[in-house]
Amino acid sequence: MLPEARERADLLTDVHTRLHLDLTSTEDFGVEATISFRCTRPGADSFLELNGASDVTLDGEPAPYADGRIALTGLGEDNTVRVTARMPYVTDGDGMTVTVDPADGERYVCAHTSMDIAQKVIPCFDQPDIKSTFALRVTAPSHWTVLANGLLEGREPGDTGDTWTFATTPPFSSYLFTLVGGPWVSVTWDEPYAPAPGGTLPFGWHARASQERELRRDADELRRITSACFQHYTTVFEPEYPYADYQQVFAPGLNWGAMEFPGCVVFRDAYLPPGTPTELEREWVASTIAHEMAHMWFGDLVTMRWWEDSWLNESFADFMGFDVAGIAAGYTDAWTSAAITRKPTGYRADRRRSTHPIAEDTEKVVDVDTAFANFDMITYAKGNSALAQLGHWLGEEDFLAGVNTHLTTHAFGNADLAAFLDSLDSATEHDVRAWAAAWLRTTGFDTLVVTRDGGVPVLSREGSRPHRLTVSAYDDAMRLVGSRDVQLGDEPVRLEEFAGRVVVPNSGDETFAVIRPDDESWAAITAGLSSVESQLTRAMLWWTAIDLCEARVIPVDDLVALADRHLRPETHPLVFEGVVRNLQLVIRRYDEPSEVAAHLAVVADIARGAVEGGDPALAPGASRVLARLSADAGFLTDWLGRDDVDQTVRWAAVHRLAELGDASSIDAEAERDKSVAGHHAALTARAAVPTAEAKAEAWERLMSGDLGSHEFDAVAAGFWGWEQADLVHPYLSRYITDGLELARRSGQAMGDVIGDAFPRLPLTPDVRRELRAAVASALEGEVPTVLARAWNDALDDLDRTL
């Protein structure tokens, strides 16, 4: 923790914030804040953060305001400060974000906070271990609905707009403050909850007016998932639900997938797609709903003391998201999705130079930008997997007992790793501190190796962590013949009962470790992968093959051949979609440039087979892949001529045709689909056109600084066409120079999307070295923290391919 943050946390207590925000002007918004607090050392000085304000007054006088801070001097034991200011709207998702919907011209204003962004919206003590209550009034256009952290108490009409008044909230950290305003469409209900006044709580789902069709389409399922998860959490968690209502909003402009604002969770509006969701997308929505709801207790009720323990929020919620989506919401294959989509991101992050312990050392989180960069797949995917292993090792009863002790002991307060371990320790006889030292304080992942001793399989560990996992045995046709629970430590484990059998360790995917089967087992696995009955085990084995390819143990050609043989008969949509996503990544990143087109053609043909096979569960995902990869322009054009083709698939086909040199369908499709999703898809398609003029125009737009973060993502997604390496070669070095310049004049969010836009193309070794040298040279200078993290990761990826 920064010294001044530690000092301020010791100094200030009992914080209460009263706010009036005026959103009626389109130029900027007004803030009136009254903040009361106690000071443990009267006479001391402190400060409020307020970043980007103008016309700032403090207690009615011009404020001592500089460098985003309002000085508070000579504090008393009890203090009340009053601040007024004008604040700017933003379009990059870091602050009070304004979005104009291209579908109908309606305006939406959303306070997208998190980390140190609340200070761009309100004056506050912007650090996680100073909690405040919030009492909010918002004046907004009269045709809007406003939602916020507190329960709505009233709405009064006025000359310039209506004023919405919200009840005072329980205390929470400033980074969790939000409000969202606009002409939302809503689905609301009263959720049964015995401890609430009247026995129910107000619940709702909300979306932009132009998304009404999609919200009505999915409303029943969204409500069912929400209710099932809520009833589950309020059964297994001992503290009562802490807030007075629970609203969920599909909001434009959010840089995160979703954000756990207390009582008012915000989801990126892309989670409500115009087309038919694929099975993988449906599962992701369910697990994200469960993830964000878990945060109401683990993250909002009990919050990490400082950012090095952000994993306490995110790892736990990520684990609960997949677990509760399966247990409560009916998405029983959620862990299959995790095995082939979520966990691989953790393994990839953990083998880079930027890897860090799940529980990072305080002194290494030197500022909020460093903390932001660590909101990565070590914190999410690996942390999730580590907690899943912890629960498997402790047993569900002891694990939940420890969690409830933690939530009860630290309710409405802050806690760190030591406090969490104290809570777990109170519930079990296991040595949780030794487990934490091995799992949470180290980097990298173990490898589970099978060897043979006279026909007897022997399981050993390359690494240092204890593992509890399932080992399964199969006959030569990959039919399951037995399983056993194994505790693996320093000593190898002989599997006498599996002599002569095919052996698969971690068949239940309970631990975070890659596997290396013996040659006999691997031969049987590659011959009979599609015959393995358990979809979870199939997913884990598919990841093993992908990992072997990325580790350069097997060539890309072997992986594509494996898919050609065993993905065609795959009937489980989560396995199918997850493997196809990984195949495209591996082919584009690791394949020889001369082989990429042929290998992607195999993937396209596998997708065509799934589309033509008539399985309604496979078709949505497979049709998108086919549309994006097909080289048959006539087929794609015919598809666009049909009225029954899903809107998301239509845009995939438009994008692909543009890549192939036919941009004639972009304008017509943009006219057909004027949604935010359609706007982004049109940007992508136009950037994909393979002419020097189109690339120059797209590049100017990309680096102009005028794009919001989602628009930047969209243009970049089209610009680096996988068949266009020669055409975009001149822009590889410009990405480094121009991207760095843009990042220096932008904030965290733009630095993040610039890093995400790194050109991951099928490049020759010489061009890869050229790109690597340019990145390495730039990193020798001053690069903003978030972008530097992304570019160091890109260097690692380039080195692996080289």
Secondary structure, 3 states (H helix, E strand, C coil): CCHHHHHHHHHEEEEEEEEEEECCCCCEEEEEEEEEEEECCCCCCEEEECCCCEEEEECCEECCEECCEEEECCCCCEEEEEEEEEEECECCCCEEEEEECCCCCCEEEEEECCCCCHHHCCCECCCCCCEEEEEEEEEECCCCEEEECCCEEEEECCCCCEEEEECCCCCEEHHHCCEEEECCEEEEEEEECCCCHHHEEEEEEEECHHHHHHHHHHHHHHHHHHHHHHHHHHHHCCCCCCCCCEEEEEECCCCCCEECCCCEEEEEHHHCCCCCCCHHHHHHHHHHHHHHHHHCCECCCEEECCHHHHHHHHHHHHHHHHHHHHHCCCCCCHHHHHHHHHHHHHHHHHCCCCCCCCCCCHHHCCCHHHHHHCCCCHHHHHHHHHHHHHHHHHCHHHHHHHHHHHHHHCCCEEECHHHHHHHHHCCCCCCHHHHHHHHCCCCCCEEEEEEEECCEEEEEEECCCCEEEEEEEECCCCCEEEEEEEEECCCCEECHHHCCCEEEECCCCCCCEEEECCHHHHHHHHHHHHHCCCHHHHHHHHHHHHHHHHCCCCCHHHHHHHHHHHCCCCCCHHHHHHHHHHHHHHHHHHCCHHHHHHHHHHHHHHHHHHHHCCCCCCHHHHHHHHHHHCCCHHHHHHHHCCCCCCHHHHHHHHHHHHHCCCCCCHHHHHHHCCCHHHHHHHHHHHHHCCCHHHHHHHHHHHCCCCCCHHHHHHHHHHHCCCCCHHHHHHHHHHHHHHHHHHHHCCCHHHHHHHHHCCCCCCCCHHHHHHHHHHHHHHHCCCCCHHHHHHHHHHHHHHHHHC
